[in-house]
């Protein structure tokens, strides 16, 4: 993968666990409706990566591994699933708090198991740049 100009040192992140979910979540980010996400802390440990920190920038990859946008984290907290506040769940842009709860229970159940006590890395972010062209050319170029 060739990283877009200005993003050569940025890490990468993906959303969803299948092409359809990935496309839907990326669309919500591009539309400005999704400004938060979360992942199971156990997955960070299993993959040998650390949670992001505020100010860190990452490229968003689509389900084919192409860079489609760049984001910057503004807040990162660790919370138990049962303690995720409604405002955070709504910032994920995926519907009501009940929609978020049901969708994330199902997602975690199919990706390693669900427990209301499981620890989540809760991340808020801003969209910094969108890439439309081949190999992640900036929409602004």
PAKEDO-617224 format. One record per atom (N, C-alpha, C): residue number from 1; atom name; z, x, y. Coordinates in steps of 0.05 Angstrom, whole numbers, plus 5000, padded with zeros to 4 digits. Example, Ala and Ser with C-alpha at 12.3 -4.5 7.8 and 13.67 -1.06 7.14 Angstrom:
// PAKEDO-617224
[1; N; [5156; 5264; 4886]]
[1; CA; [5156; 5246; 4910]]
[1; C; [5156; 5264; 4934]]
[2; N; [5142; 5257; 4955]]
[2; CA; [5143; 5273; 4979]]
[2; C; [5157; 5258; 5001]]
END
This chain:
// PAKEDO-617224
[1; N; [5000; 5017; 4976]]
[1; CA; [5000; 5000; 5000]]
[1; C; [5000; 5018; 5025]]
[2; N; [4983; 5011; 5043]]
[2; CA; [4982; 5025; 5069]]
[2; C; [4999; 5008; 5088]]
[3; N; [5019; 5021; 5099]]
[3; CA; [5037; 5006; 5118]]
[3; C; [5024; 5005; 5145]]
[4; N; [5028; 4982; 5159]]
[4; CA; [5017; 4979; 5186]]
[4; C; [5028; 5000; 5205]]
[5; N; [5012; 5006; 5226]]
[5; CA; [5020; 5025; 5246]]
[5; C; [5047; 5015; 5259]]
[6; N; [5065; 5034; 5261]]
[6; CA; [5092; 5028; 5272]]
[6; C; [5112; 5019; 5251]]
[7; N; [5103; 5015; 5227]]
[7; CA; [5120; 5005; 5205]]
[7; C; [5121; 5025; 5182]]
[8; N; [5111; 5049; 5186]]
[8; CA; [5108; 5069; 5165]]
[8; C; [5135; 5075; 5151]]
[9; N; [5157; 5075; 5165]]
[9; CA; [5183; 5082; 5154]]
[9; C; [5199; 5057; 5146]]
[10; N; [5188; 5033; 5150]]
[10; CA; [5203; 5009; 5144]]
[10; C; [5204; 5004; 5114]]
[11; N; [5225; 4992; 5105]]
[11; CA; [5227; 4983; 5077]]
[11; C; [5210; 4958; 5074]]
[12; N; [5211; 4947; 5050]]
[12; CA; [5197; 4922; 5044]]
[12; C; [5215; 4901; 5032]]
[13; N; [5207; 4877; 5035]]
[13; CA; [5222; 4854; 5023]]
[13; C; [5202; 4833; 5015]]
[14; N; [5210; 4818; 4995]]
[14; CA; [5194; 4795; 4986]]
[14; C; [5211; 4770; 4986]]
[15; N; [5198; 4747; 4987]]
[15; CA; [5212; 4722; 4987]]
[15; C; [5203; 4705; 4963]]
[16; N; [5222; 4692; 4950]]
[16; CA; [5215; 4674; 4928]]
[16; C; [5211; 4689; 4902]]
[17; N; [5208; 4674; 4880]]
[17; CA; [5205; 4686; 4854]]
[17; C; [5179; 4677; 4840]]
[18; N; [5161; 4665; 4856]]
[18; CA; [5135; 4657; 4846]]
[18; C; [5116; 4655; 4870]]
[19; N; [5090; 4656; 4865]]
[19; CA; [5071; 4655; 4887]]
[19; C; [5073; 4631; 4905]]
[20; N; [5078; 4608; 4894]]
[20; CA; [5080; 4584; 4911]]
[20; C; [5104; 4585; 4929]]
[21; N; [5127; 4592; 4918]]
[21; CA; [5151; 4594; 4934]]
[21; C; [5148; 4616; 4956]]
[22; N; [5137; 4638; 4948]]
[22; CA; [5133; 4660; 4967]]
[22; C; [5116; 4651; 4990]]
[23; N; [5094; 4638; 4985]]
[23; CA; [5076; 4628; 5006]]
[23; C; [5090; 4608; 5024]]
[24; N; [5105; 4590; 5012]]
[24; CA; [5119; 4570; 5028]]
[24; C; [5140; 4583; 5046]]
[25; N; [5156; 4602; 5036]]
[25; CA; [5177; 4614; 5052]]
[25; C; [5165; 4632; 5074]]
[26; N; [5144; 4646; 5068]]
[26; CA; [5131; 4663; 5088]]
[26; C; [5120; 4645; 5110]]
[27; N; [5108; 4623; 5103]]
[27; CA; [5098; 4604; 5123]]
[27; C; [5120; 4594; 5141]]
[28; N; [5143; 4588; 5130]]
[28; CA; [5166; 4579; 5146]]
[28; C; [5175; 4601; 5166]]
[29; N; [5174; 4626; 5157]]
[29; CA; [5181; 4648; 5174]]
[29; C; [5161; 4650; 5197]]
[30; N; [5136; 4650; 5191]]
[30; CA; [5114; 4652; 5211]]
[30; C; [5116; 4629; 5231]]
[31; N; [5124; 4606; 5222]]
[31; CA; [5126; 4582; 5240]]
[31; C; [5152; 4583; 5256]]
[32; N; [5170; 4602; 5250]]
[32; CA; [5195; 4604; 5265]]
[32; C; [5216; 4585; 5255]]
[33; N; [5212; 4572; 5232]]
[33; CA; [5231; 4553; 5221]]
[33; C; [5251; 4566; 5203]]
[34; N; [5245; 4590; 5193]]
[34; CA; [5263; 4604; 5175]]
[34; C; [5272; 4630; 5188]]
[35; N; [5297; 4632; 5195]]
[35; CA; [5309; 4655; 5208]]
[35; C; [5332; 4667; 5193]]
[36; N; [5335; 4659; 5168]]
[36; CA; [5356; 4669; 5151]]
[36; C; [5347; 4669; 5122]]
[37; N; [5361; 4685; 5106]]
[37; CA; [5356; 4685; 5077]]
[37; C; [5380; 4696; 5063]]
[38; N; [5382; 4693; 5037]]
[38; CA; [5404; 4704; 5022]]
[38; C; [5395; 4712; 4995]]
[39; N; [5410; 4731; 4983]]
[39; CA; [5404; 4740; 4956]]
[39; C; [5430; 4746; 4942]]
[40; N; [5429; 4746; 4916]]
[40; CA; [5453; 4752; 4901]]
[40; C; [5460; 4781; 4904]]
[41; N; [5485; 4787; 4910]]
[41; CA; [5494; 4815; 4913]]
[41; C; [5489; 4830; 4887]]
[42; N; [5493; 4817; 4864]]
[42; CA; [5489; 4831; 4838]]
[42; C; [5460; 4842; 4836]]
[43; N; [5441; 4829; 4848]]
[43; CA; [5413; 4838; 4847]]
[43; C; [5409; 4864; 4863]]
[44; N; [5423; 4866; 4885]]
[44; CA; [5422; 4891; 4901]]
[44; C; [5433; 4914; 4884]]
[45; N; [5456; 4909; 4871]]
[45; CA; [5467; 4930; 4854]]
[45; C; [5449; 4937; 4830]]
[46; N; [5438; 4917; 4818]]
[46; CA; [5421; 4921; 4794]]
[46; C; [5396; 4937; 4802]]
[47; N; [5385; 4933; 4826]]
[47; CA; [5361; 4946; 4835]]
[47; C; [5367; 4973; 4849]]
[48; N; [5393; 4979; 4852]]
[48; CA; [5401; 5004; 4864]]
[48; C; [5395; 5006; 4894]]
[49; N; [5395; 4983; 4907]]
[49; CA; [5390; 4983; 4936]]
[49; C; [5415; 4973; 4950]]
[50; N; [5417; 4980; 4976]]
[50; CA; [5439; 4971; 4992]]
[50; C; [5430; 4947; 5009]]
[51; N; [5449; 4932; 5017]]
[51; CA; [5443; 4909; 5035]]
[51; C; [5433; 4920; 5062]]
[52; N; [5416; 4905; 5075]]
[52; CA; [5406; 4914; 5101]]
[52; C; [5429; 4914; 5122]]
[53; N; [5424; 4927; 5144]]
[53; CA; [5443; 4927; 5166]]
[53; C; [5429; 4916; 5191]]
[54; N; [5444; 4905; 5210]]
[54; CA; [5432; 4895; 5234]]
[54; C; [5416; 4917; 5248]]
[55; N; [5392; 4909; 5257]]
[55; CA; [5374; 4928; 5270]]
[55; C; [5353; 4940; 5251]]
[56; N; [5359; 4939; 5225]]
[56; CA; [5340; 4949; 5205]]
[56; C; [5315; 4931; 5205]]
[57; N; [5292; 4944; 5203]]
[57; CA; [5266; 4930; 5202]]
[57; C; [5254; 4932; 5174]]
[58; N; [5241; 4911; 5165]]
[58; CA; [5228; 4911; 5139]]
[58; C; [5202; 4896; 5141]]
[59; N; [5183; 4904; 5124]]
[59; CA; [5158; 4890; 5121]]
[59; C; [5162; 4868; 5101]]
[60; N; [5151; 4845; 5107]]
[60; CA; [5150; 4823; 5088]]
[60; C; [5125; 4825; 5072]]
[61; N; [5127; 4826; 5046]]
[61; CA; [5103; 4828; 5029]]
[61; C; [5098; 4800; 5016]]
[62; N; [5072; 4793; 5015]]
[62; CA; [5065; 4769; 5001]]
[62; C; [5067; 4774; 4971]]
[63; N; [5061; 4753; 4955]]
[63; CA; [5064; 4756; 4925]]
[63; C; [5044; 4775; 4913]]
[64; N; [5024; 4785; 4929]]
[64; CA; [5006; 4805; 4919]]
[64; C; [5013; 4833; 4928]]
[65; N; [5035; 4835; 4944]]
[65; CA; [5044; 4861; 4953]]
[65; C; [5032; 4870; 4980]]
[66; N; [5019; 4851; 4994]]
[66; CA; [5007; 4857; 5019]]
[66; C; [5026; 4852; 5042]]
[67; N; [5028; 4869; 5062]]
[67; CA; [5045; 4864; 5085]]
[67; C; [5034; 4841; 5102]]
[68; N; [5051; 4821; 5108]]
[68; CA; [5042; 4798; 5123]]
[68; C; [5057; 4796; 5150]]
[69; N; [5080; 4808; 5151]]
[69; CA; [5096; 4807; 5176]]
[69; C; [5118; 4828; 5175]]
[70; N; [5130; 4832; 5198]]
[70; CA; [5153; 4850; 5200]]
[70; C; [5176; 4836; 5212]]
[71; N; [5200; 4841; 5202]]
[71; CA; [5224; 4828; 5212]]
[71; C; [5245; 4849; 5219]]
[72; N; [5265; 4840; 5235]]
[72; CA; [5288; 4857; 5241]]
[72; C; [5313; 4840; 5235]]
[73; N; [5332; 4852; 5221]]
[73; CA; [5357; 4838; 5215]]
[73; C; [5375; 4837; 5240]]
[74; N; [5388; 4815; 5244]]
[74; CA; [5406; 4812; 5267]]
[74; C; [5435; 4809; 5258]]
[75; N; [5439; 4800; 5233]]
[75; CA; [5466; 4796; 5223]]
[75; C; [5465; 4797; 5192]]
[76; N; [5484; 4810; 5180]]
[76; CA; [5486; 4811; 5151]]
[76; C; [5515; 4808; 5143]]
[77; N; [5521; 4788; 5126]]
[77; CA; [5548; 4783; 5117]]
[77; C; [5547; 4779; 5087]]
[78; N; [5570; 4783; 5074]]
[78; CA; [5573; 4778; 5046]]
[78; C; [5592; 4753; 5044]]
[79; N; [5582; 4733; 5029]]
[79; CA; [5598; 4708; 5026]]
[79; C; [5594; 4698; 4998]]
[80; N; [5614; 4683; 4989]]
[80; CA; [5611; 4669; 4963]]
[80; C; [5593; 4645; 4968]]
[81; N; [5578; 4637; 4948]]
[81; CA; [5559; 4615; 4950]]
[81; C; [5574; 4590; 4962]]
[82; N; [5597; 4584; 4951]]
[82; CA; [5612; 4560; 4960]]
[82; C; [5621; 4562; 4989]]
[83; N; [5621; 4586; 5001]]
[83; CA; [5630; 4589; 5028]]
[83; C; [5608; 4592; 5049]]
[84; N; [5583; 4589; 5040]]
[84; CA; [5560; 4591; 5059]]
[84; C; [5562; 4567; 5078]]
[85; N; [5563; 4572; 5104]]
[85; CA; [5565; 4550; 5123]]
[85; C; [5539; 4535; 5126]]
[86; N; [5541; 4510; 5134]]
[86; CA; [5517; 4493; 5137]]
[86; C; [5498; 4504; 5157]]
[87; N; [5507; 4516; 5179]]
[87; CA; [5488; 4526; 5199]]
[87; C; [5472; 4549; 5188]]
[88; N; [5483; 4565; 5170]]
[88; CA; [5468; 4586; 5157]]
[88; C; [5447; 4574; 5139]]
[89; N; [5455; 4555; 5122]]
[89; CA; [5436; 4543; 5103]]
[89; C; [5413; 4530; 5119]]
[90; N; [5419; 4517; 5141]]
[90; CA; [5398; 4504; 5156]]
[90; C; [5379; 4525; 5169]]
[91; N; [5390; 4548; 5176]]
[91; CA; [5373; 4569; 5187]]
[91; C; [5353; 4580; 5167]]
[92; N; [5358; 4575; 5141]]
[92; CA; [5339; 4583; 5121]]
[92; C; [5314; 4565; 5122]]
[93; N; [5315; 4543; 5136]]
[93; CA; [5291; 4527; 5142]]
[93; C; [5280; 4511; 5119]]
[94; N; [5295; 4507; 5098]]
[94; CA; [5285; 4495; 5074]]
[94; C; [5294; 4466; 5070]]
[95; N; [5303; 4453; 5091]]
[95; CA; [5311; 4425; 5089]]
[95; C; [5341; 4422; 5096]]
[96; N; [5353; 4401; 5086]]
[96; CA; [5381; 4395; 5092]]
[96; C; [5399; 4414; 5077]]
[97; N; [5425; 4412; 5083]]
[97; CA; [5445; 4429; 5069]]
[97; C; [5445; 4423; 5039]]
[98; N; [5441; 4397; 5032]]
[98; CA; [5439; 4389; 5004]]
[98; C; [5414; 4401; 4991]]
[99; N; [5392; 4401; 5005]]
[99; CA; [5367; 4413; 4995]]
[99; C; [5372; 4443; 4990]]
[100; N; [5385; 4456; 5009]]
[100; CA; [5390; 4485; 5006]]
[100; C; [5408; 4490; 4982]]
[101; N; [5429; 4474; 4979]]
[101; CA; [5448; 4478; 4957]]
[101; C; [5434; 4474; 4930]]
[102; N; [5419; 4453; 4927]]
[102; CA; [5405; 4447; 4902]]
[102; C; [5383; 4468; 4896]]
[103; N; [5368; 4475; 4917]]
[103; CA; [5347; 4495; 4913]]
[103; C; [5357; 4522; 4906]]
[104; N; [5379; 4530; 4918]]
[104; CA; [5390; 4557; 4913]]
[104; C; [5405; 4558; 4886]]
[105; N; [5418; 4536; 4879]]
[105; CA; [5430; 4535; 4852]]
[105; C; [5408; 4539; 4831]]
[106; N; [5386; 4525; 4833]]
[106; CA; [5364; 4528; 4814]]
[106; C; [5352; 4556; 4815]]
[107; N; [5348; 4567; 4838]]
[107; CA; [5337; 4594; 4841]]
[107; C; [5354; 4614; 4827]]
[108; N; [5380; 4614; 4834]]
[108; CA; [5398; 4634; 4822]]
[108; C; [5402; 4629; 4792]]
[109; N; [5401; 4604; 4783]]
[109; CA; [5404; 4598; 4754]]
[109; C; [5381; 4611; 4738]]
[110; N; [5357; 4610; 4750]]
[110; CA; [5334; 4621; 4735]]
[110; C; [5330; 4651; 4740]]
[111; N; [5347; 4662; 4757]]
[111; CA; [5345; 4691; 4764]]
[111; C; [5371; 4706; 4759]]
[112; N; [5383; 4701; 4737]]
[112; CA; [5407; 4716; 4730]]
[112; C; [5433; 4700; 4727]]
[113; N; [5432; 4675; 4735]]
[113; CA; [5456; 4658; 4732]]
[113; C; [5467; 4650; 4758]]
[114; N; [5479; 4626; 4758]]
[114; CA; [5492; 4614; 4782]]
[114; C; [5521; 4610; 4777]]
[115; N; [5537; 4615; 4798]]
[115; CA; [5565; 4608; 4799]]
[115; C; [5572; 4602; 4828]]
[116; N; [5588; 4582; 4833]]
[116; CA; [5596; 4577; 4861]]
[116; C; [5612; 4600; 4873]]
[117; N; [5623; 4617; 4856]]
[117; CA; [5638; 4641; 4866]]
[117; C; [5620; 4666; 4869]]
[118; N; [5595; 4664; 4862]]
[118; CA; [5578; 4688; 4864]]
[118; C; [5576; 4697; 4893]]
[119; N; [5574; 4724; 4896]]
[119; CA; [5572; 4735; 4922]]
[119; C; [5543; 4737; 4931]]
[120; N; [5538; 4729; 4956]]
[120; CA; [5511; 4729; 4967]]
[120; C; [5510; 4748; 4991]]
[121; N; [5488; 4761; 4995]]
[121; CA; [5483; 4776; 5019]]
[121; C; [5468; 4757; 5037]]
[122; N; [5480; 4749; 5059]]
[122; CA; [5469; 4729; 5077]]
[122; C; [5458; 4744; 5101]]
[123; N; [5432; 4741; 5106]]
[123; CA; [5418; 4756; 5126]]
[123; C; [5405; 4738; 5146]]
[124; N; [5410; 4743; 5172]]
[124; CA; [5395; 4730; 5193]]
[124; C; [5376; 4751; 5204]]
[125; N; [5352; 4741; 5213]]
[125; CA; [5332; 4760; 5222]]
[125; C; [5314; 4747; 5243]]
[126; N; [5299; 4763; 5257]]
[126; CA; [5278; 4754; 5275]]
[126; C; [5251; 4764; 5266]]
[127; N; [5231; 4749; 5270]]
[127; CA; [5204; 4757; 5265]]
[127; C; [5195; 4775; 5287]]
[128; N; [5187; 4799; 5281]]
[128; CA; [5179; 4819; 5301]]
[128; C; [5149; 4819; 5305]]
[129; N; [5134; 4818; 5283]]
[129; CA; [5105; 4821; 5284]]
[129; C; [5093; 4808; 5260]]
[130; N; [5070; 4795; 5265]]
[130; CA; [5054; 4783; 5243]]
[130; C; [5029; 4800; 5239]]
[131; N; [5021; 4804; 5214]]
[131; CA; [4997; 4819; 5207]]
[131; C; [4977; 4800; 5195]]
[132; N; [4953; 4800; 5205]]
[132; CA; [4932; 4782; 5195]]
[132; C; [4909; 4797; 5181]]
[133; N; [4904; 4821; 5189]]
[133; CA; [4880; 4835; 5180]]
[133; C; [4884; 4849; 5154]]
[134; N; [4863; 4863; 5145]]
[134; CA; [4865; 4878; 5120]]
[134; C; [4886; 4900; 5122]]
[135; N; [4900; 4905; 5101]]
[135; CA; [4921; 4926; 5100]]
[135; C; [4942; 4923; 5121]]
[136; N; [4947; 4898; 5129]]
[136; CA; [4968; 4892; 5148]]
[136; C; [4962; 4898; 5177]]
[137; N; [4937; 4895; 5185]]
[137; CA; [4930; 4899; 5213]]
[137; C; [4945; 4879; 5230]]
[138; N; [4955; 4887; 5252]]
[138; CA; [4971; 4869; 5269]]
[138; C; [4954; 4847; 5280]]
[139; N; [4967; 4823; 5282]]
[139; CA; [4954; 4801; 5295]]
[139; C; [4949; 4806; 5324]]
[140; N; [4965; 4825; 5336]]
[140; CA; [4963; 4831; 5364]]
[140; C; [4941; 4852; 5370]]
[141; N; [4931; 4866; 5349]]
[141; CA; [4911; 4887; 5353]]
[141; C; [4884; 4876; 5358]]
END
